[in-house]
Amino acid sequence: MVLQENFRGTIATLCFLVLSIFLLLAMVASTSSVIKTDQIVGTIESATAGPLNPKASIGRGFYYQYSVRLHNDGLLVLVRGDIKRPLRLGHHVLIDRQYWQNGRITYRLSGPAGFGL
């Protein structure tokens, strides 16, 4: 009986350690740095205010999410903008395309609000 309770405690401890190691490895794998940045021009096609659920804004605040059509390859990308400085549809903006070590590519407005061109 005592041996069985000890065995359960050992199994629980091992499961906790394995889970902790997996979480630590996932955190380390997700950390990456930007290796290259390009500036490209795009046109705003649509805009939505976010987040849709106001409770989700806690800690992040409100923002505009823009659909921007890139001029160089016609790709449609999503970028976030400051809620205090809305940009008009059809507006030309500068976008930073960031290449990460882990292979991700992200897009963000260049400058304070992706100033219009």
Secondary structure, DSSP 8 states (H G I E B T S, - for coil): -HHHHHHHHHHHHHHHHHHHHHHHHHHHHH---EEEEEEEEEEEEEEEEE-SSGGGGTTT--EEEEEEEETTT--EEEEEEETTS---TT-EEEEEEEEETTS-EEEEESTTT--B-
